[in-house]
Amino acid sequence: MTATTVTPVTPVTADPHATGATGRDDSLRRLEQEVGVLIRRVRRVIGERARTVHPDLQPASYFMLDYLIGHGPVRASEIAEVFGIDKGAISRQVQHLLELGLVDRSPDPNDGRATLLAVSADAARRIEEVATARRRYLDQRLDDWTDGDLADLAASLGRYNATLGPE
């Protein structure tokens, strides 16, 4: 009998960031799919919210109103920059919002040539009503989620958005 020497084999640990890492690739594909579903759902919901605020309100203008609630009053040029829309398109949207009574315009105290835009009191009330109803709906649909589940999802989405950079 001949003695056989066995050389120990060192396990190779796959780099999860390397190309071809099936588990990570599958997770990234799944993330893209789920974000796609989320985007389609958000588009639908924003359309519904916009029509609830005013039957003639376009979804893109709803986003502008929501921005104004959190950041207004601001110049139209700031909105154009934030949303990546040319000033002409913003001007048309602002005019439409003014006609619907959803936005108020006032002189900029720092520059008499410029004006500031703010959500009208009526629009702010309507948007808050819509948001409250939507939160109630979500609370009912997510009734079997714990407070911790909701907090974890919000934290994960926040981390995801922060990692990808500013809006």
N, C-alpha and C positions, 0 to 999 in steps of 0.2 A: 504494500500500500504506500502510496505516495501522499505526503502531507500537502494540502492545498492552502495557500495563503489567500485570505479574503481581504480585499482592500475596501475599507468603508467608503460608501458613497455619500458625498455631501449633498443634501437636497438643494436644488436650485429654487430660489424664491423669485417668482415672477415680479417684475416691476409693474405695479398696477397702473402706472402712467405710460408704460410703453405701448406702442402701436400693436394692435392685435391682442391686447388683454381682453379676452372675450367677456368676462364679467363686467368690467368697467365699460366696455363698448356697449354692451347690452343695456347697462344702466343709463348711459348717455342717450341711447336711442329711446329708451322708455321715458326719460326726462323730456326729450324733444316732443314725443307724442303727447304726453300729459300736459305740457305747456301749450301745445297746439289746441288741445281740447279746452283748456282754460281760456285761451285767447278767443276761440269761437264763442264760448259761453259769455265771456265779458262783453264781446261785441253785441250779442243779443240783449244782454241785460242793460247795457248802456243805451241801446236803442229804445228799450222799454222805459227806462228812466227818463230819457229825453222827452219822449211823447207824453209821459205823465206830468212832467214839469210844464210843458206847453206842446200842444199837438203839432205845431210847426217847427219845433226845435230839432235841429240835426244833432246826431251823436257827437260829431267833432265839436260843435258849439257847447254841448253839455260838458265836455272835458274842459273847455275854456272857462265856463262858469265855475266848475269845481276848483280850477286853479285860482280863479279870482277870490273865491271864498277863503282859501288858505293863504294867499299872497297879496291880495289887493289892498288898496287901489294901486294899479300899475299902469304904465304906458303900454299902448298897443305894441310898440316895438319890442318890449320885454316878452310879451306873449308870442310874438313872431319868432323870437330867438328860442324860447323854451320849446315851442312846438315844431320848430324847423319849417315854418311856413312863411312864404314871402309876404311882404307888407301889404301888397294889394289884396291878397286873399284874406288876410286878417282884417283889413279895412272893410271888406264886404261882409264878413261874418259879424264884425262889431256893429255895422250899420243894421244888419238884420236883428241882432240882439237888442239894439236900441229900439227898433220898431216894435219888437215883441214886448218891450217894457221890462226886460230881464237884466239890463245893464244901465247904469247911470254914468254920465260923463261929467267931470268937473275939472276946473283949471288946475294945473300943476303949480303948487305954491312956490316951487323952486325954479320954475321956468314958465313964464306967462305965455309963451308960444305953444306949449305942450298941454295935453289933457291927460287926465288919469281916468281909468276905467275901474268901476266897482260893481259888484253884483247888487241889483236892486233889493230892497227889503222883501218885496214879494217873491222874487226869485230865490232868495236865501231861505225863506220860509218853506217854499215848495220843495226845494232840494233837500232840506232837512227832513221834511215829511216823507219823501221818497226814500231817503237813506234809512230812516227809522223803520219804515215798513220792510225794507230789504233786510235789515239786521234781524227783525222779527222772523222773517221767512227763513233766513239762514239758521237762526237759533232752533226753529222747529225742525228743519231738515237735518241738522247736526245734533239733534237731541241726545243721541247715544254716544256722542263724543264727550270725553271728560274735559274739564277746564284745562288740564295739562295737555291733552291732545291738541286743543285749539291753540294754546300758547306755543306748543312745539311747532305746529304748522306755521304760525305767524312768524316765529323766530327763524325757521328754515327759509321761508320765502324772503324774509328781510335779509338774511345772510346771502342768499342767492342773488338778490337784486343789488346788494352792496358790492358783491364780488364782481358783478358784470359792469359796475360803474354807474355814474349818474344817468338819470332819465334821458 
